[in-house]
Amino acid sequence: MDIWGKSEQMSCKQFEKLIPDFIAKKLDYPDLKRFYEHMEQCADCREELDIQFLVMQGIQRLEDGNAFDLQFELRQRLEETRRKIHIHGIFQYLGVGMEIVAAGMLAGIVVWILM
């Protein structure tokens, strides 16, 4: 991943391996971002995520005896993921901006001292 938050592309095979960790909320930020970006671009993987989420969460809910709307829960989880990625991106841009301002101030101080 570069300083602007751009990440390398994820393969379908990598995506499928990460589905259980996504469902369990165990992905770190770089993997979460790549996972989400791939899911948005790949209909097959989006469908695989739907199926695995429904199966994994559905079995657990049936065992617990809880009522559930898994499609809604998956949409909520994906929206939460989108917001996390967006907020992280904002903080990355702010961090780069602060570094630029700090470097400019340091350069200004050095020039002022040398004059």
N, C-alpha and C positions, 0 to 999 in steps of 0.2 A: 504494500500500500504506500502511495506517495503522500506528501504533506497536504495535498488537496483532498484526500480521502478517496482517491480513485484506487480501485482494487482490481487484481487480476480476475479473469473470468473463472467461474466454477463449472466443472463438468457435471453432467447429470448423475454420474456415478458418485461423485463427491457429495452432491446434494442429497442423494438417497441415503448415504451413510450418516449424514448429519440430521436427518429427520427426527430420530429418537431424542437426540440432544436438544433440538429445537422444542420438541413437545415437552421435555423435562425442564426447559428454560436453563440449559447448561452451556449455551454457546457464548464464547467471548465476543467482544464487539466486532473485530475484523471478520470472524466467521459468520456472525449474525448478518452483517452488512452484505457479504458475498452471497449468503444463503437467500436473503430477501431479494436482492437484485436478480439472482438467477430465477427465483420463483416468479417474479414479475414478467420475465421474458420467455419462460418455457411452460407451455400449457400442459405438457406431459408430466412435468415434475410437480406442477401445481395440483394436478389430479392425484398424483401419488401421495402428496402431502395430505390432501383431503381424505383419501382412503386410510392412510396410516393413522391420522389423527382420530378419525371416526372409530376405527378398530381399537386403538390403544385406549383412548379415553372412554369409549362406549363400554368396553369390557369392564374397566375399572368402575364406572358409574353403575353398571348393572350389578356388580358384586356389592357395591355400597348401598344399592337400593335407592339411589338419588334420581330425581327427575332431571332432565337435561335437554339442552338445545345445542348440540355440538357444532352445527354449522355456524351459529351465532357466536359461540365461544371461539372458534377458529378465526372468524372475521375480527373479533375483538383482539385476539392475540396478534394477528397480522397488523392491525391498526396501531397497537401499542408498539410493535417493532418498528413500523414506519416512523412514528413520532420519536422514538429513541435515536434512530439513525439521523433524523432531521436535526434534533437538538445537538447531537454529537458533532454534526457538520458545522453548526453555528459556532460551537465552542472552538473547533479547529480554526475556523476563519478568524475568530477573535484573538486566538493565541498567536497566529501568524501576524495579525495586525499589530498586536502589542509588541512582538519581537521587532517589527520594522520601526515602530515608534521609539523603542528603547535604543535600537542601533542608531537611529537618527539623532537622538538626544546625546548619546555617547560621542558620536562624531562631532556634534556641535560643541560639546565640552572640550574635546581634544583641540579643535580649531581655535576656540576661545583661549585656551591655555597657551597655545603656541603663538598666539598673536601678541 
